[in-house]
């Protein structure tokens, strides 16, 4: 099966360019972004639990071992594995417990996984965040990278806030300022997020992070370009 990428096109980018010239210039410089997405909601939740607080490379290693040993990652294959076996793939005891708990809830019907895709964003986030080991940020990432919801903008994502500081020369992004950008980019916040992540990762040479240095205070100042 070929890779699946987050689906977007001219409709979204033209809207964002019209709403925000500065972001528009970033979109022009970077071009189309191919960001891989998961097609399966169950394995996406597992993948995101594994990935918390570890590097992307470490996450990929654990995930590969898991697929090699369990075959398809399903509720049945997870429940058939003991916790020490799950830990042997390179995850913590706690994450192994979270994964088992999730698989049990899905198999017993205590958690309606299929129903998630029919819920509006805020309810889907709330339902996913009720699971052990899933917080709001992880739920938002599942909405974006599995369900391909078009309007996800995560305040808890440090790289998105870094991207905003870099693009707009802010010293600090508080909740109020973040919400201003959310309103501006909506209903295509997910596409704006892809570009802000790219900027935070160094996709536009010369763009610097304006966060204050230690001891400088956190005033809402612009910094020199």
C-alpha positions in Angstrom: 0.0 0.0 0.0 1.4 3.4 -1.0 1.8 6.3 1.5 -1.2 8.4 2.3 -0.7 12.2 2.6 -2.8 14.9 4.2 -5.2 16.0 1.4 -5.3 19.7 0.6 -5.0 21.8 -2.5 -5.4 25.3 -4.0 -8.8 25.9 -2.3 -7.1 25.9 1.1 -3.9 27.6 0.2 -5.6 30.4 -1.8 -7.9 31.0 1.2 -5.0 31.3 3.6 -3.0 33.5 1.2 -6.0 35.9 0.9 -6.5 36.0 4.7 -2.9 36.4 5.6 -0.2 37.8 3.2 2.7 36.9 5.5 1.6 33.2 5.8 0.9 33.4 2.0 4.6 34.2 1.4 5.6 31.2 3.5 3.3 28.9 1.5 4.8 30.2 -1.7 8.3 29.6 -0.5 7.7 26.1 0.8 5.3 24.8 -1.8 3.1 21.8 -1.3 3.8 19.8 1.8 3.4 16.0 1.8 2.7 14.9 5.3 1.9 11.2 5.9 -1.3 10.3 7.6 -2.6 7.1 9.2 -5.6 5.4 7.6 -6.5 3.2 10.6 -7.9 4.9 13.7 -7.1 2.0 16.1 -3.4 1.8 15.1 -3.2 5.6 15.0 -4.2 5.8 18.7 -1.6 3.2 19.6 1.1 4.9 17.4 0.4 8.2 19.2 0.5 6.7 22.7 3.9 5.1 21.9 5.2 8.4 20.5 4.6 10.6 23.6 7.8 12.1 25.0 10.2 10.2 22.8 11.8 11.1 19.5 10.2 10.4 16.1 13.0 8.0 15.4 12.5 6.1 18.6 8.8 5.9 17.9 9.4 4.5 14.5 11.7 1.8 16.0 9.1 0.7 18.6 6.4 0.7 16.0 8.4 -1.4 13.5 9.2 -4.0 16.2 5.5 -4.1 17.2 4.4 -4.7 13.6 7.1 -7.4 13.1 6.1 -9.3 16.2 2.3 -8.8 16.3 1.7 -8.6 12.5 -1.3 -6.3 12.1 -1.8 -4.0 15.1 -5.4 -4.7 16.2 -7.3 -5.0 19.5 -7.0 -8.8 19.2 -3.2 -8.8 18.6 -2.6 -6.3 21.4 -4.7 -8.3 23.9 -3.0 -11.5 22.9 0.4 -10.0 24.0 1.5 -9.8 27.6 2.7 -6.5 29.1 6.4 -7.7 29.3 6.2 -8.5 25.6 4.9 -5.0 24.7 7.6 -3.5 26.9 10.2 -5.6 25.0 9.4 -3.5 21.9 11.0 -0.5 23.7 8.1 1.2 25.5 7.5 1.9 29.2 5.4 -0.3 31.5 2.9 2.6 31.7 2.5 2.9 28.0 2.1 -0.8 27.7 -0.7 -0.6 30.3 -2.4 2.3 28.4 -2.3 0.3 25.1 -3.8 -2.8 26.8 -6.5 -0.7 28.4 -7.4 0.9 25.1 -7.6 -2.4 23.3 -9.8 -3.9 26.0 -12.2 -0.9 25.9 -12.4 -1.1 22.1 -13.0 -4.9 22.0 -15.6 -4.8 24.8 -17.4 -1.9 23.2 -16.9 0.3 26.2 -15.2 2.8 23.8 -16.9 3.5 20.5 -14.0 4.0 18.2 -15.9 4.0 15.0 -18.2 6.6 16.4 -15.3 9.1 16.8 -15.2 9.8 13.1 -18.9 11.0 13.2 -18.3 13.5 16.1 -17.6 17.2 15.7 -13.9 18.1 16.5 -14.5 19.3 20.1 -16.5 16.1 21.0 -14.0 13.8 19.3 -11.2 15.4 21.2 -13.1 15.1 24.5 -13.8 11.4 23.8 -10.3 10.5 22.8 -8.8 12.5 25.8 -11.0 10.4 28.1 -8.7 7.4 27.3 -5.7 6.6 29.6 -2.5 8.0 28.1 -4.3 10.4 25.7 -4.3 14.1 26.4 -5.8 16.9 24.4 -2.7 17.5 22.3 -2.5 13.8 21.3 -6.3 13.8 20.5 -5.8 16.8 18.3 -2.9 15.1 16.5 -5.1 12.0 15.9 -7.8 14.3 14.4 -5.3 15.9 12.1 -3.1 12.9 11.1 -5.7 10.2 11.0 -9.1 11.7 10.5 -7.7 14.5 8.3 -9.9 17.1 10.0 -9.3 20.4 8.2 -9.5 22.8 11.2 -7.1 21.6 13.9 -4.9 24.2 15.6 -3.2 23.0 18.8 -2.2 25.5 21.4 -0.4 22.7 23.3 1.9 22.1 20.3 5.2 23.9 21.1 6.4 23.7 17.4 3.2 25.5 16.2 3.8 28.3 18.7 7.4 28.4 17.7 6.3 28.6 14.0 4.0 31.5 14.9 6.8 33.4 16.7 9.1 32.9 13.7 6.6 33.9 11.0 5.1 36.9 12.8 8.2 38.0 14.9 6.4 37.6 18.3 8.4 37.2 21.5 5.6 35.1 23.1 2.4 33.5 22.0 -0.2 33.5 24.7 -3.7 32.0 24.5 -5.3 35.2 23.4 -2.9 35.8 20.5 -3.1 32.2 19.5 -6.9 32.4 19.3 -6.5 35.5 17.0 -4.6 33.4 14.5 -7.0 30.5 14.9 -9.9 32.8 13.9 -7.9 34.1 10.9 -6.9 30.6 9.6 -10.2 28.8 10.2 -11.7 26.8 8.6 -8.2 25.6 7.3 -6.2 25.6 10.5 -4.8 22.1 9.7 -3.1 23.4 6.5 -1.8 26.5 8.4 -0.4 24.0 11.0 1.5 22.1 8.3 3.3 25.2 7.2 4.0 26.4 10.8 5.5 23.0 11.6 7.7 23.3 8.5 8.9 26.8 9.5 9.6 25.6 13.0 11.7 22.8 11.5 13.8 25.3 9.5 12.1 25.1 6.1 12.6 28.8 5.5 16.2 29.9 5.8 16.8 33.0 7.9 13.6 32.8 9.9 14.5 33.1 13.6 12.7 32.2 16.8 12.0 35.4 18.8 11.4 33.8 22.2 13.0 35.8 24.9 16.3 34.5 26.3 16.4 33.4 29.9 16.1 36.3 32.3 14.7 38.6 29.6 11.1 38.5 30.8 8.2 37.4 28.6 6.7 40.6 27.3 4.5 40.5 24.2 7.0 42.4 22.1 7.8 42.1 18.5 11.5 41.4 17.9 13.5 42.9 15.1 13.4 41.2 11.8 
